[in-house]
Amino acid sequence: MTSVLTVSLPPAAVTALFSSAIVACVIAQLFILRAVFRTLPILPSTSQVPTPHRLTEILWVVLPVGGLIAVFVGAYRALPL
């Protein structure tokens, strides 16, 4: 399928947009990491709510970082610069 509208941005604009997307994702990921690494509140032992396993939470936060890095590297290589 061919696009009717073709827009060509200068390489500097493409790089600036891509870099701003990376910065936004890094900031968001830092806030997520900060939330996970904070100490969890101590619940009463009679609580029916199961306490989360800290290692599991850390893995579920750190693993997507690797995925984001892979996506960003692949997307950067595909940029028409």
C-alpha positions as CSV (number, residue, x, y, z in Angstrom):
1,M,0.0,0.0,0.0
2,T,1.4,3.4,-1.0
3,S,0.9,6.5,1.0
4,V,-0.7,9.4,-0.7
5,L,1.1,11.9,1.6
6,T,4.8,11.7,1.8
7,V,6.5,13.9,4.5
8,S,10.2,14.1,4.7
9,L,11.8,15.5,7.9
10,P,15.4,16.6,8.0
11,P,17.7,14.1,9.8
12,A,18.3,16.5,12.7
13,A,14.5,16.7,13.3
14,V,14.2,12.9,13.2
15,T,17.1,12.5,15.6
16,A,15.6,15.1,17.9
17,L,12.2,13.4,18.0
18,F,13.7,10.0,18.5
19,S,16.0,11.3,21.3
20,S,13.1,13.0,23.1
21,A,11.1,9.7,22.9
22,I,14.1,7.9,24.5
23,V,14.4,10.5,27.3
24,A,10.7,10.3,28.0
25,C,10.9,6.5,28.3
26,V,14.0,6.6,30.5
27,I,12.3,9.1,32.9
28,A,9.2,6.9,33.1
29,Q,11.3,3.8,33.7
30,L,13.3,5.6,36.5
31,F,10.1,6.5,38.3
32,I,8.9,2.8,38.0
33,L,12.2,1.6,39.3
34,R,12.0,4.1,42.2
35,A,8.6,2.9,43.1
36,V,9.7,-0.8,43.1
37,F,12.9,-0.3,45.0
38,R,11.2,1.7,47.8
39,T,10.6,-0.4,50.9
40,L,7.3,-2.0,51.0
41,P,5.0,-1.2,53.9
42,I,4.9,-3.9,56.6
43,L,1.5,-5.5,56.6
44,P,0.0,-7.2,59.7
45,S,0.6,-10.9,59.8
46,T,-3.2,-11.5,59.9
47,S,-3.7,-9.7,56.5
48,Q,-5.4,-11.8,53.8
49,V,-3.5,-9.9,51.1
50,P,-0.4,-11.8,50.0
51,T,2.8,-9.9,50.1
52,P,4.5,-9.6,46.7
53,H,7.9,-11.3,46.2
54,R,10.5,-8.5,45.9
55,L,12.7,-10.4,43.4
56,T,9.7,-11.0,41.1
57,E,8.7,-7.4,41.2
58,I,12.3,-6.3,40.4
59,L,12.5,-8.8,37.5
60,W,9.2,-7.6,36.0
61,V,10.6,-4.1,36.0
62,V,14.1,-4.8,34.8
63,L,13.2,-7.2,32.0
64,P,11.2,-4.6,30.0
65,V,14.3,-2.4,30.1
66,G,16.1,-4.9,28.0
67,G,13.2,-5.0,25.6
68,L,13.0,-1.2,25.4
69,I,16.7,-1.0,24.6
70,A,16.3,-3.7,21.9
71,V,13.4,-1.8,20.3
72,F,15.2,1.6,20.5
73,V,18.4,0.1,18.9
74,G,16.3,-1.5,16.1
75,A,14.3,1.6,15.5
76,Y,17.4,3.8,15.4
77,R,19.0,1.5,12.8
78,A,15.8,1.8,10.7
79,L,15.8,5.6,10.8
80,P,16.4,7.1,7.4
81,L,19.4,9.3,8.3
